[in-house]
Every structure is written in structure tokens, then in C-alpha cells.
């Protein structure tokens, strides 16, 4: 191995070690620049694979999940895991002119659309099914995701505010 190759390898290991250390101990308070307010100075940066995001100080972190009260946030790479959030059986009588429209279950609201977060386009959603709220964002480049659920609208909005702090390294 030449000295140049050894130096590059050592530098890569040091850089990887630092990123790995921050990801393993997200409770360490690292100021979060994405929140933009001095009142939010206590928020900390969570380093995930291919991105970072900000988390308020009272949130508990375990692996790739954080929670506070009724709110839970998960993150990862690739396509976010799909879950059945709500099922309902609807019986519809047919007619000779075609099937009537299927009714929307009560207390159901689905909001989904593109949004730029951290300088990258994401598919963002805020859905309400019965007593539960589901929010999230999926980026195609880099291929990462943040998803959450909550028992109240305010908690869902708090999770979405966290998701909107996502930042991506510049090449």
C-alpha cells in the first residue's frame, strides 16, 4: 500500500467513525441549524444515513425511531415500509349504469403532494384515518424517508415540522 492510499484510507475511517458515533448517540446535543430560531437552539441534530434532521430535546431516540407522547417518527433509506393504516368494509349495490362512487369513510382526510425539503423534492403526506394521523416524506434522490404517526392533529403537525428539518450533504 502506498503512503497516499494509506492516508486516504485512514481519513475515510476517521470520517466514517465520526458519523457512526453521532448516529449511535443522537442524544448528544449538537445544535441544529435547520430550525432557524434561538428558541429552538435546544433542538439537536440526528445524523442518519445520507441525511440529517433536527429533533426537539424531549424526544426519546431508540435506533431509527424517536417518540414523544402519542407521536412516533421513523427513518431510513430506500422505499419507506408500507403499512395498512385503515381498512373498512363498504357494501355497494350495483346498478345497470355502472357502480356508484364508493363513499369515503368518516373522519378520513388524505393530503399528499410534492414539497422541497432540504433543497430536494419529496413526496409529503398528512393523512387522518379515524383517531390516527399518519405523516411522512419520501425522497427519490437520495432515496430516504421519514414517516410518523400520532394520536392528535397537533402531534402529527409536530412530527411533520421535524420532517421538514431534513438536510442533505452537499457533494
Buried (B, 14 or more C-beta within 10 A) or exposed (E): EEEEEEEEEEEEEEEEEEBEEBBEEBEEEBEBEBBEEEEBEEBBBBBBEEBBBBBBEEBEBEEBEBBBEBBBBBBBBEEBEEEEEEEEEEEEEEEEEEEEEEEEEEEEEEEEEEBEBBEBBBBBBBBBBEEBBBBBBBBEEEEBBBBBBBBBEEBBBBBBBBBBBBBBEEE
